[in-house]
Amino acid sequence: MGRPPSPRRRSTEMAANPAALRRKQKMAEAAASCPPVDQQVRVVVARPAFTQQQFQKQFDYTEPKPKTNSELVAEHFRDNCAPNGDCVANTLTRYLPILAWLPAYSIKNDLFGDIIAGVTVAIMHVPQGMAYALLARIPPIHGIYMAFFQCLLYVIFGTSRHVSVGTFAVTCIMTGKVVMEYSEPQPNAPNGTEQVLYDPVLVATTVSMAVGIVELVMFALRIGALTVILSDMLVKGFTTGAAVHVLMSQVKSLFGLTLPRYTGPGKLIKTFVAILRNAFSANPAAMVISGTAISVLVFNNEYLKPKAAKRTKFPIPIELIVVVIGTVASYFGDLHGNYQVQVIGNVTTGLPKPTNPIFSLIPNILMDAVIIAIIAYSVSLSMAQLFAKKHEYVVDANQELIAYGVGNIASSFFACAPMAASLSRSLIMENVGGRTQASGIITSSILLVVLLWLGPLFQVLPNCVLSSIIVVSLKGMFMQFSDLKQVWRTSRADAVIWFTTFAAVVGLDIDIGLAVGVAVSVVVLLLRNQKPETALLGNIDGTDIYLDVKKYKAAEEEDNVKIFQFGGPLHFCNRDYFRQRVIELTGLDPIQYKSFVAKLESQARSAAMKEQLKLKKARRNPQKESSKKTGGGFFKETKLDPSVEKPESAQKRAQKEGIANGGYDNSDEKTGSHELLTPPSKVEYYGSFDSDSESKPPPLSAADAVAQVRQEVKINMMFSHLIFDMTSVGFTDTASTRSLVSLLKEYEAIDVSCYLVGCNETVLRILACCSCPLGEERFFPTVHDTVVSIRARAADPDAQSTSSGMS
């Protein structure tokens, strides 16, 4: 290593580079201004209090102008359809990614890794393709057809460098359900009904065509993002349940049993019962072969594979070794002839001839195709994005829809079932050093050799060997059970989604289980958004921090001010909850309050009129003394005079009669003056105008009596400012905004000044469209700005009011 540059040389370099010198000076100033580690850092900010309008004006806010539909269309065509060379090149490379990565391919850096990955994945494709083809209820050779054609098509259209497409257990078993329904006699069909049966391969290819069409429609409508409803918990519960279906479907081959076929909800339970009934008719030879194969595979995966991984990146091709050993043993031992072990049978050589799918069958299988398309795309995209994040490149989600859509449609003419990415093969491709999509070309080339010359060698391969490979590969799916306990501790709602989806898939059927899982996920999402966190905020003394007074004992409410915080979006589902929580936390229902005050005014008016009438009668008959006093009639008749009823009893009576609610209970508040009033049960109308002196006050007029009631109500209200903290409200819809506007009007009608804080542009725009009653001076950027403005108004009543009324 060379010696570091001398201080003189460093100073010369700094002088030659003024920008570097300025950066060094700023770093030195920042370091000098930093306090010692053990010293508390303080934040001191001095600025004026802004309303929302002042804030926008101060910092030059410019409201973005919404574009019309015609402008959006014109912009799209201008950006994507301009007649120039760059636009054509960008379009071609966008929809044909091979034109982007192939010219930039580095033989020196990428070729070796791609060759190793391509060869390794091709070796895995042979046993997995044949095994998973059985799940789709088509001949095993078609699994290799899928690997060849679909890998080649993904190289051209795909954007992920590390996923291995072809057969996938979940999509194959879902395809097998459709194949079984339309290619085999239905046991539950009505008697006398003629069933039209199709060739299993043609049904599978039709499913592939329908899935491809669905994926291209999803691309055209840009609705690929809808797959976000398939949460991780839903996918895990679904795939675990599907693994149970896969396991039960392979018991027949593992034990050499002959079982009846069941369809519809509960078929898994019926199949399990049939297995128990036929357990004693199992084929011992098939059981021995299955047990041996499973033992070898498990021994490799649990013992040899971890040790080999420490020494080399190349995995032991144990599946291929088991297939070769099983084929050789079957050939020389004539297992089919001597022990009635079921084998693959006839395997043709060469590539399949192009054949049209059954287009007339597509409407019948469309719903199944939609489900398969969503599952295949969601799982494959999640896997692709995982690898892309790890290796720092970008996967185009919309282009992936094109890749899978075109791949399924094109391969459907060559006897292929729907394609998807395989987790096990993709992990192997990434682990052995795959670099680009070129590894798919290597894989397809090796598979072509297998199809042209080596296919007939697998004719005597026992089916139970392939079933053993499938069963062992399910371990990863069943291990998802171990996550359920942790999920329950983290989020019980997520655990409910996981277990409900799993139970529905196992107890009912795969497609019904997925529908149940989606429904439960949507319900959980709605419930979470329907009841966001709400709080009544208080200030931490000496700061601009406002926290929940129920959770933070140091937070104290402002005098005469209530601060309500809503912690989520406001929409039609939770608008009633919003209103309910405002009333519960503030303790003031504006409608009940206004109704009861109107009742008090009516009683005061009536009492005053009676007193006036008595006075007139007394003037007509001066010898007759009135035994009743002029000032106390109203309060006695309302039963709020302490001589008639105690304050505590009056409050209990008011609550019992439903006049008011109990308010927000916070027994830990530090100041008794902050006890939340629920008018009018707290209004202290316990004085009396009665006097024992000889000088009697003149009776009140009806107008004066009503004015006095209003004045005493206003004096005894425990708060007159209500702040709505809308910082966490990301959006509102029309229905919820109208409900909010109505609530604001109700509070303003009882002389409670309302303020809206932290509204984003979307919320402000909708409020303006819904005729919000508040003026611009009632909108603030932060809670502290609002409180400071209210404090300033209270300290200087002659100043211009920031809450001067409704606009």
Buried (B, 14 or more C-beta within 10 A) or exposed (E): EEEEEEEEEEEEEBEEEEEEBEEEEEEEEEEEEEEEEEEEEEEEEEEEBBBBBBBBEEEEEEEEEEEEEEEEEEEEEEEEEEEEEEBEEBEEBBBBBBEBBBEEBEEEEBBEBBBBBBBBBBBBBBBBBBBBBBBBBBBBBBBBBBBBBBBBBBBBBBBBBBBBBBBBBBBBBBBBBBBBBBBBEBEEEEEEEEEEEBBBBBBBBBBBBBBBBBBBBBBEEEEBEEBEBBBEBBBBBBBBBBBBBBBBBBBBBBBBBEBEBBBEEEBBBBBEEBBEEBEEEBBEBBBEBBEBBBEBBBEBBEEBEEEBEEEEBBBBBBBBBBBBBBBEBBBEBEBBEEBEBBBBBEBEEEBBEEBEBBEEBBEBBEEBBBBBBBBBBBBBBBBBBBBBEEEEBEBBBBBBBBBBBBBBBBBBBBBBBBBBBBBBBBBBBBBBBBBBBBBBBBBBBBBBEBBEEBBEBBBBBBBBBBBBBBBBBBEEBEEBEEBBEEBBEEBEBBBBBBBBBBBBBBBBBBBBBBBBBBEBBEBBBEEEBBBBEBBBBBBEEEEBBBBBBBEBEEBBBBBBBBBBBBBBBBBBBBBEBBBBBBBBBBBBBBEBBBEBBEEBBEBBBBBBBBBBEBBEEBEEEEEEEEEEBBBBBBBBBBEBBBEBBEBEEBBEBBBEEEBBBEBBEBEEBEEEEBBBBBBBBBBEBBEBBBEEEEEBEEBBBBEEBBBBBBEBBBEBBBBBBBBBBBBBBEEBBEBBBBBBBBBBBBBBBBEBBBBBBBBEEEBBBBBEEBEBBBBEBBBBBBBBBBBBBBBEBBEEEEEEEBBEEBE
